[in-house]
Amino acid sequence: MCMRTRECESRRYPARHALRWLGWLQALALSGTVQPVSAWVYPEHRDIAVIAVETLDAERREAFDQLWHLARQTQEQRLCELGADPAQGIAPSCIDWAALSAVAGDHSCSSQLMTATVLESQWILQVADVAAHLKVDLTAVSIGPLPEELPGTSELISDLRRRVESEKVRALRINALRKADLRLQRADAAYVGRARHNAAHFLLPRSHTTMSLQEYAQLTLQMGSRINALGVYSWYHLSALQKATRLARDGISGDQRVALARAMLFDEAFALHFLEDAFAAGHIAGSWGDTAERQGTHDYYNEAGLEVFLWSGGSTSIVVMGDAHMRTEDAQRTAVVVRNSLEQLLDTAAGRARGTEFPSTPTAPLLPNAFDVCGNERLIERPDIYQEPDWYQHAEVTYLTEVLAQTPIPELGPGLGAMPRFRSEVGLFLGLAGSVDGRWLDGGFTSSGSQGFVAGVDLDARVGLGLAGVLSEAGDGLVFLSIGVRGDTTSTHDVSGISSATSGGNSAAAVPSRTGISTRLRMPFYLFPGDLLLLSPLYLIAPERYQAMAVTAANGGLIPWQSSVATSVGRFQFVLGREIGVVFYGAGSEDRVLAPGMAGGPARLVTYKSTALDLPIIEYRPFRSFASRQSSRLLFQFFTTLDMPHSASVVSPPGAPGVDLHDIWSVGVRLVFDWRYYP
């Protein structure tokens, strides 16, 4: 029976991993889905918990240290000596209690699984190492003061300088997250699928403006409610408090006391992950809508910030940020509420009176709680709390509302007064793309040794699947198929070896003007182009392995040379093998070109068709705009083309010998305008 760790989770939810759709799409059809991601990144979660412990009063800090000392017995190598080490550097060799709130939710689906992961797995130390490096990278990303303005500097110039500086910082942050996310996915294969299961990391929206804290608490906590951040926090915080009452009053000792203290602290740490999520802007505003709308709203407000009021804050508002954008004031503000929750636990474990006494629970289990936040879409029945009609008036709920009162008031749900929504580029789309390009040619179809240029235009219709930001904004899981028309100008160089070639018109050009039917296919790959298609049967026998390959492919491949790099002036990406274009020239009628005559004879007129393979190599995107259901972008591609003529036939002079046409290699630059509509 499967009970624990990362491998167990993948086996338990093979049909629910959201990223399976990428692999299934590439194997079968253009359809799929991606779910929203979690809130604060690992080092931010840990920093909040460290501040909470560091700001405990002396008596409670001593109680915490004693409980942590008790909980780490027999696990001294894996659990750090200090429960919250503010000086912990990179490559940590152990996990402290503060890190547990970061492991929860994103790297485990229950306190029970988190305990097994932390105590038994080796990959969790790799995750901690990635997080430590990410903290260093994010700390280095800060907006310094702008240089002093020179006399006469216009407001426009000043604004442009600010924008450039802001884009530079944003690019550094995106690149840091890209590197960390790729490393996290390699360390923890279930990372993406686990974090994208459901709404456990989000607040439930309010249904009306007059909703009170008591009404919201009932909505959040009652059995059958959609799973949500404060519901999960309450579930696990109550479980920890129940264990604390037994620890304070029960006469257990020895190994049982160690197990109870460890289970209590792990339950509380798991709860705190979701309490901390309640202060992330994207998880306050992005809590409803379809998949793409939730993810887009989540991403926007995490970066832009959100003004909120606290349930207990009266008319004073605050601005909160989100994932990877946490400021010092965000960490300190959240840590105050986390500390208050921890104080409830420490006081209960010590038997200290708090006005309202938490009911004793002598049957509290010695094991961490097993409520699965990945496998449950709704809060399930909990007889110890919900068995009576007036359960929300009990002392247990009083403890919860004391904490919930300090959290942000969530935004309204769908309807009048709702915050503006944003949509990520996730899901099926229909699109149009137009391009203009110029190519440098080496030789021609009937002669070699000369070079020239050709210009071309292309207009095509597309259908595809957007998977923007599978792991981060730097990702590129784009899949599309397009068909359109293309037209080329005559080349700037003529066929050599023909007298009076200039009188030959279009046919005398080394490459005459042409039109053709163009097609284009784009999809990521793991190690070599098309490998996910070839390996698609693997999904049927090892879905978790195939899913991990698909995630890796969407974010740069096994050797992440195809991950995009953000800069202050746009995004660069090496894309060779991700996209191929094919143009069928002469599909409706044969093209014509002149060839030198034999032994000084008259020039020969040749009809032919050709097929051109177009391979983009490097892509640069300076501009992107996204509305509710439409996106547009400009991008430049540096590409190479192999033009292969075939079906050649000499039509003049009659009886002239045939001509061997040459393949033509060319390189060029293309400007593309890409528009998409997400239905």
N, C-alpha and C positions, 0 to 999 in steps of 0.2 A: 504493500500500500504506500502511495506517495504522500509524504507529509510535510516536506520542507525544502528549502533552498531554491535557487534559481532554476535548476533543471526541473524540479517539481512543478514550479509555476508554469513553465512552458508546456509541460505535459498536461497540466490541468486545464489550460485555456488555449489549446491549439487553434480553435475556431474563432477566438475572440481577439487575437492579436491584430491590431488595426493595420499594421504594415504588411500583413499577409496579402492585402489587396494589391500592393505594388507588384509582387511576384505573380499573383494570379492574373492580374491584368496583362502582364507581359507574356504570360503563357496562353491566355485564353481570350480576353476581351478588354475593351476600354471602359472599365468601371472600377470603382473603389471608393474608399473613404479613409480619412485621417481624423483622429480625435484631438481635442485640445491638449496642451501640455500642462505640466505642473507649474507651481509658483516658484518662490525664491530658489535660486540655485544652491547647491550643496554648501559652499562656504558661507553663504548668507544665512542659511538655516543655522549652521553651527555657530556663527558669530552672535546671532540673537540669543541662543541658549547660553553661550559663554557669558554674555553681559548679564543675563538673568541670574545666573549663579553668582557671579562676581559682586552683584549688588544686593545679595541677601544680607540681612543683619547678622551679627556675629553668632548669635545663638542658633539661628536656622542654618547658617553655613556650616557650623560644627555638626549639626544633625545630618545635613546632606552628606558631608564627608564621611561620617560614620556609616551611613546607609550604603554609600558607594563602596566603602572598604569591605562591608559585609557582602555586598552583591558580587564582588569580583573574586571572592574566595574560590579557589580551584581553577580560576581563569585569569590568573595574574599576567600571563604572557600576552593574552589577547586584549584584555581590558586595561586601559592605562591607569597608572597610580592616581593621577589627578582626574577628578570627574569632569572638570572644565579647565583645560590648559590654554590660557591666552597666548602662551609663547610657543605653541606647537608649530613647527616649521614644515617644510616639504618632506615627502617620503616618510610619513608617520608609520611606526612599527606596531602601533596598537590603536584601538578605538576608545575614545573617552565618551562619557555620558552625553556631552554636548553634541557629539557627532551623530548620536542616535536619531535625533530629530531630523537630520538630513538623510539618513539611511531610510527612515520611515517613508512609506508612500511611494517614493521615487525608485527605491531599490528593494522594496519588500511590500507585500500586500497585507500583512497582519503583524501584530506584535510577536506572535509565535514564530512566523517565518523570519522576521527580523532577528529574533534571538538566535535561531539556527544559523542564519547567514553570518551574523557578526561573530559567533563563537566557533563556527566550523569551516566556513569557506575561506579560500585564499584570495579570491577575486575582490573581496570587499576592501582589502588593503590597497589593491590597485586603484579602486575607486577613490579611496581617501587620498592617495597620492595625486591623482588627477585633480581632485578638488583643491588640494593645497597649492598646486601650480596655478590653477585657475584663479585662486584668490590673489596670488602675486600679480598675475596679468591684469586682473580687474582693478587692483589697487593702483597700478601704474597708469590706468586710463582715467585721467581727470582733465578738466578744462582749466587751463591756467589763465592768468589775466592777459587780456589782449595788449599788444604793444600800444604805447601812447600814440594818439592820433597826431599826425602832422598838421601844422597850420593849413587851413584851406581844404582839409579832407572833407568830402561830401558825405552826407548821411547814407547815400547809396553805397559808397565805397566801404564805409564802416559796417554796414549790414552785410555786404558780401564777405568781408573778412570774418565776421562772426559765423556766417554760414559755412565757410570753408573750414574754420576751426572746429565747428560742431560736427561736420561730416567726417573730419579726420578722427575725432574721438569715437564717433559712431562706428567707423570702419575698424578701428583697433578693437573695440568691444566685440563686434561681429566676428572678427578673426579669432579672438581669444575663445569665444564660445564655440566656434566651429572646431577648433583644435581640441577643446575639452570634450565636446559632444562625441566626436569621432573616437576619442580614447575611451570615453565611458561606454560607448556601444561595444567596443572591442572587449572591455573588461567585463561588462554585464550585458549578456546577449539579450536579456528580456527588458532592457532599459526603456526603449521606445514603446514597445507594446504595453508595458505595465503602466507607464505614465499617461497613456492615451486611452485607457479603458472607459472612463466614465466621468461623472461630474463630482467625484469625491473631493476634489481640491477647490471647488467653487462654492460661493455663498448662494443660497436660494434667493431669488429676487422677491421683492415685496409686491403684493397684489394691489395695494392702495396706499395713499399717503398718510392715512390716520392710523396705520398699524402700530400697536404698542409693542414694547419689548416682550411682554408676557405673551401676546398673540404670536409674535415672531418666534419666540422660544418654543411654543407648542408646534408651530408649523415646521420648525427645524428638527425637533427631537422626536416627534410622535412616530409610532410604528407605521410603516407604509409610505412615509415621506421619501421623496427622491433623495438618494444619497447626496450628502453635501458636506462641506468642510466643518461647519460647526456641529452638525450631527455626528460626524465621525469623532471629532474632538470630544464631544460630550460622552459618547459611548465608551471611549477608552479612558477618559479622565474618571468617570464613575467606576470603571473596573479597577483603576489604580487606587482610588479612594477606598473601595471595598477591601482590597488587600491591605491597605494601610490600617483599617480598623482591626483586622485580625492580627496584624503585626503588633499593634499597640496593646491589645487585650488578651490575645490567645497566649497560652503558655508554651508554644512550640519552641523548639531549640534545635541546635545542630544543623544538619543538612537541610531540613525543612525550612528553617528560618532563613538560611542563605537563599534557597530557591524562591521563597516568598518575597524577600527584599529585591531580588533580581527581577522577578516578574513584575513587581510593582513599579520599579524604576523604568523598565522597558515599556510597560503599558503607558506610563505618563509621557515618556519621550515620544512614543508613537502618536499620542494625542496632540502633543505640542506642535508637531509638524503641521497639522491642519489648523490649529489656532494661529500659527504664524502665517499660513496661507491667507487667512481672513484679512490680513493687512496689505496684501499685494493688489495693486490697482486693477490689474487685468482680471483678477478673480472676484472682484467686487462688481465690475461692470460687465464682464464677459460671461455671465452665468446662464444665458438663455440664447435660443436661436439654433439654427442648424449647425452642422459641423464647421463649415467654412466661416460662418458668421461669428460663431463663438471664438474660433481661433483668431480670426482677424481682429475682433474687438479686444480680446485678451492681449494680443501683441501690441496693439496701438496704445492702449492705456498704460500698459506696463512701461512703455518708453516715454509717453507724453505726460504721464501723471494724471491724477484724478482728485478733485476736491470732494471730501466726504465729511460727514458729521458723525460723531460717536453717539451711541444710544444715551450715554450719560453726559454728553458734552454740551448740552444746551444749544445756544446759537453760535458757538465758536466752531469754525470748520478747520480742517487740516488738509494738506495735500500729501497724498501717498504715491509712491512709485511702485515698480514691480521688478520681475526677474532680471537679475544682472544690472539693475539700475538703483540698487539700494543705497541711500545716503546714510550718514551717521545718525541723523534725526529719525529716519525710518527704523533703523536697528534699535535705537534706544527706546523709541515709543512702543515698538512691538515687544521689546524685552520687559517692559514694565508689566504688561498683561501676562506674559509668560511667567514672570517671577511671581505674580499673584496666584496663578494656578499652582505653581510649585509650592508656594507657601501653604496653600490649602492641604496639599499632600503631606508636607513635612509636619504641619501642626496635627493632622489626623494621626499620622504614624507615631507621634510623640504623646498623643492623648491630651493635647493642649486645647482648651476651650476656645471656640470661635464665635460665641453668641448662639448660633444654631448648631446643634450637635449632629454630626453625620451618623446615621444609624449603623449599629454594629452588624457586621456580616461575617459570622463565624464560619460560614461555608465557602468563603471566598477561595477559589482554587489556587494551588501553588504554581500553576503554569501561566505563562503569558496568554492574553486573550487571543482567540483565533478568528474573530470577526474579519471577514475578507472584504477589503475595500475595492478589490479588483473584480471579484466574482459576483458581488451583489449590487444591483442597480437601485435598491431601496433599503431603508432601514428595516431590519427584521424584528420579530417579536422578542421582547426582553422581559420575561415574567417578573424578574426582581424589581422592575421599575413600573412597567405599564399595566400591571394586572388589575388596577383599580381605576374607576372613572376619573377621579380627581388626582391622578398621579402627578400632574404638573404643580400641585400645591405641596408636595412632599419636600422634606429637608434636602433630599438629593438634588432636586431641581433648583432649590434655593442656592446651593453651591454653584450650580452651573450658571444661573442668571447673574450671579455676582461677577462672574468672569465675562459673560456675554455682554453685559452692560458697558464694558470698556471697549468693545469692538466697533468697527465702522457700521453705520446703517447701510445696508445694501441698496442698490439702485432698484427702480421700478422695473417690473416685467413688461411684456409687450403691451403697447397701447399708448394713450396720451401721457406725455411727460417722460417717456423713456429716453435715456441717453442716446446720442447718435451711435449707430452701429457701423462696424467695419467688417469687411470680408477678406479672408485670405484667398489666395489662388489655389484652392483645393476643390477637386471634383471635375466632372466632365465639362468641356467647353467647346464652343464653336468659334471659329476665328477667321479673320482675313489678314493676309500679310502681303506687303508690297516691298520690293527691293530694287535697288539700282546698284550695279557693280561695274568695275573695270578690271580687265585681266591682261596680263603680259603674256604673250604667246611666244613659244620657241618653234619657229618654222610654220609650215602650212600642210594642207592635206596632200598636195602634189609636189612640194618642194621643201627643202630644208636649208638651214644656214642663215636664215634671216629672222628677225624678230619684229613684233609689232604689238598693237593693243587692240582690244575689242571691248565695247561697252554693251551692257545688257540690262533689260528690265524684266521683272517677274511679278506676277500677281497670282496668288493662290488662295484657296479656301482650305481651312483646317478643321479637324476634329481631334480631340485629345483629352488628356487627363492632366490637370495641374496638381502637383504635389509639392508646392513651394514650402520650404522649411520643414522637411520631414524631421530633421533633428534641429536645424537652426536656419536662420535666414540665408546662410551661405550655401545651403543645400540646393540641389537641382535634380529633382526626380521627374522632370518634364517628359511626357510621352505624347507624341502627336504624329498624325499622318496627314499629308496635304496633297492636293492636286491643283494644277493651274496651268497657265500659259506663260511662255517666255519668248522674248524677241531679242536678237543680237544685231548689232550694227556690223557693217563690213570691217574687216581688219585694216589697220593703217599700212600694212605692207602687202605687196602684190606677189603673184607667182613669179618666180625667177625662171630665166631661160626662155621667155616668150618675147619675141619682138613686138613692139608697139602694144605692149600689154595694157597701156592706159586706155586703149580704144575698146578693150574688152568689157568695160563696165563692171558690174557687180561680180560677174563670174571670174574676172581677172584677179580679184583679191585673193590672197593666200587663204583666207577664210571668208567666204561670202556672207552677206546678211542672211539670217535664217529665223524661223519661228519653230516652236516645238511645244510639246506637252511636258510639263514639269511635274515631278512628284518628289516628296521629301518625307523621310522618316527619322524620328528622333526618339531615343530611349537610352537610359544609362546602362552601364555594364559593370560586372564585378572585376574581371581580370582581362577579358578580351571582348571585343564587340560581338553582341549576340549571344553571349554565354548564358544569360538568364533564360533565353528561349530554349537553348539546347538542354539546359539542366532543369527545365520546368517539371519533368516527372519526379524530381527529388521532392517537390512540394507534397506529393501524395504519401511519401514514406517518411520524410523528415521535415515537416513544415517549419519547425523552429529554426532549423539550419538554413533552409531556403529563405526564410524571412530575414534572418541576419544578413545573408548575402545581398538580398534586395535592398535593405537599409544601407549597407555599406556602398552598394553601387550608386544609390541615389545621392550619396554624399561624397563622391570622389573616387570610389573604387577601392580595391584592396590596397593598392599603392595610391594614396590619396592625392595624386598629381592633378586630378580633375576637379578638386574642390575649388570653388571660386575664392578669389581674394578681393576683399573690399578695400577701397581706397577713398580718399577724400574727393576724388573726381569720378568715381564710378566703380564698377565691378569687372574684374578680369577673370577669365576662366579658360583653361586648356580643354578643348572639347573634341579632339581628334578621336574618332570612333563612336562618338555619341550621336552623330547626325550624318546622314548621307542624302544627297539629292541626286536624282536621275532625270535627265532631260532627253526626250525622244524627238530628235529633229527629223523633219521630213515625214512626219506621221501622216499628214494629209496629202502631201505631194512631194516628189523627189526634189532635192536641192541640186544645184549645178555649180561646177567649178572647172576652170581651165587647167590643162596639164600640158607640159612641153611636148612637141611632136617628136617623132622618132627620126634620128639622123638628119636634123635640120628641117624636117617636114613641118606642115602646118600644125598649129596647136590643136589639141584634142579637147572636146567638150564632154565632160563626164557628169552623169547623174549619180547621185548617191544618197544614202541616209546615214545618220550617225546617232550614237548614244553617248552621252556625256555623264561621267560620274563626278559628283561635286562633294568634296570632303572639307568642311570647316575645320580649322586647326586651333585658332585662338579667337575668343569672343570678348568683346568689350561692351558693357552696357552703361552708358552715361545717364540714361533717363528711364524712369519707370513711374507710371501713375496708375492708381487703382481706385475705382469707385465701388459702389455697392455690388454690382454684378459685371462690371466691365473693367478691363485693364488695357493699357497701351504702353508701349515702350519703343525706344530707339536702341538699336544695337549695331555694332560694327563687327564684321567677321573677316578674318584673314583666312583665305581658303585656297585649295588647289583643285584643279580639274583635269581629268583625263578624258579627251574627246576621241571616240573610237568610230571611224567611218566603216561602213559596210554596204553591201548591195550595190557596188559600183558598176557602172555600165557606160561604155563610150558610145555616144550618139552621133558624134560628128568628128572627123569626116567618116563616111560609111566605110566599114571594113578595117578601120584603124585598130591596132592591137590594144589590148586592155591595159589598165593602169592600176598599179598597186598604191593605194592611198595610205598615208602615214597617220599613225596616232599622234595627237598633239597634247603635250603637257602645258599647263598654264597655271599661273598663280595670280591672285587678285584680292581686292578689298571690296566688301559688300556693305551697303547701308540698308538696314531692314527696319521697316515700321511694322510692328506686330500688334494687332488688336484682337482681343478675346472677349467673348460673352459667356458667362457662367449661368446657365438656366436654373 
